[in-house]
Amino acid sequence: MTSERPAEITLYTKPGCHLCDAVEQVIAQVARRRPITLKKVNILDDPDAKEKYRHEIPVVFLGGREIARHRLTTAELGAALDQTPE
């Protein structure tokens, strides 16, 4: 039996962002069924990210590829994970 390598997800967020909280919950739901590592980037702590994503958060990357802005469903995340080569 081979162990599946965790998918690397980066979530660009900031405190008090209700859309970010919702997307993080979606990621947590999917992570219960699939191996995922989540890196959260607070755009307020990263000047480049703040400039780039100021009005766009949450932004979700899967293995360096952007897969969502503003909203994400469990079905969309699952489909993106299925399309990611191992």
C-alpha positions as CSV (number, residue, x, y, z in Angstrom):
1,M,0.0,0.0,0.0
2,T,1.4,3.4,-1.0
3,S,0.9,6.5,1.1
4,E,-0.5,9.4,-0.7
5,R,1.6,12.6,-0.4
6,P,-0.3,15.5,1.2
7,A,-1.5,18.2,-1.2
8,E,0.1,21.6,-0.5
9,I,-2.5,24.3,-0.2
10,T,-1.7,28.0,0.4
11,L,-4.5,30.2,1.6
12,Y,-4.0,34.0,1.3
13,T,-6.1,35.6,4.1
14,K,-6.4,38.2,6.7
15,P,-8.0,38.5,10.2
16,G,-11.7,39.3,10.1
17,C,-12.3,38.0,6.6
18,H,-15.6,36.0,6.6
19,L,-15.0,34.7,3.1
20,C,-11.6,33.5,4.2
21,D,-13.1,31.7,7.2
22,A,-15.6,30.0,4.9
23,V,-12.9,28.8,2.5
24,E,-10.7,27.6,5.4
25,Q,-13.7,25.5,6.6
26,V,-14.1,24.0,3.2
27,I,-10.4,23.0,3.2
28,A,-10.7,21.5,6.7
29,Q,-13.7,19.4,5.5
30,V,-11.8,18.0,2.6
31,A,-8.7,17.5,4.7
32,R,-10.8,15.0,6.8
33,R,-10.9,12.7,3.8
34,R,-7.7,13.6,1.9
35,P,-4.2,14.4,3.0
36,I,-3.7,18.1,2.8
37,T,-1.1,20.5,4.3
38,L,-2.3,24.1,4.7
39,K,-0.2,27.1,4.8
40,K,-2.0,30.3,5.7
41,V,-0.5,33.6,4.6
42,N,-1.7,36.7,6.3
43,I,-1.5,39.4,3.7
44,L,-1.1,42.1,6.4
45,D,2.3,40.4,7.2
46,D,3.5,40.2,3.6
47,P,3.7,43.5,1.7
48,D,3.9,41.8,-1.7
49,A,0.9,39.6,-1.0
50,K,-1.0,42.6,0.4
51,E,-0.4,44.6,-2.8
52,K,-1.3,41.7,-5.0
53,Y,-4.4,40.3,-3.2
54,R,-5.7,43.3,-1.2
55,H,-9.2,43.1,-2.7
56,E,-9.1,39.5,-3.9
57,I,-8.9,37.4,-0.7
58,P,-9.3,34.6,-0.1
59,V,-7.0,33.3,-2.8
60,V,-6.2,29.6,-2.8
61,F,-3.2,27.9,-4.4
62,L,-2.7,24.2,-4.8
63,G,0.9,23.2,-5.4
64,G,1.7,26.7,-6.7
65,R,-1.3,26.9,-9.1
66,E,-4.1,29.3,-8.2
67,I,-7.4,27.4,-8.0
68,A,-9.8,29.9,-6.4
69,R,-10.5,33.5,-5.4
70,H,-13.3,34.7,-3.1
71,R,-15.1,31.3,-2.8
72,L,-14.4,27.6,-2.9
73,T,-16.7,24.6,-2.5
74,T,-15.7,21.1,-1.4
75,A,-16.6,19.8,-4.9
76,E,-14.3,22.4,-6.5
77,L,-11.5,21.6,-4.2
78,G,-12.0,17.9,-4.7
79,A,-11.9,18.3,-8.5
80,A,-8.7,20.4,-8.3
81,L,-7.1,17.7,-6.1
82,D,-8.1,15.1,-8.6
83,Q,-6.4,17.0,-11.4
84,T,-3.2,17.5,-9.6
85,P,-0.5,15.1,-10.8
86,E,1.3,13.1,-8.1
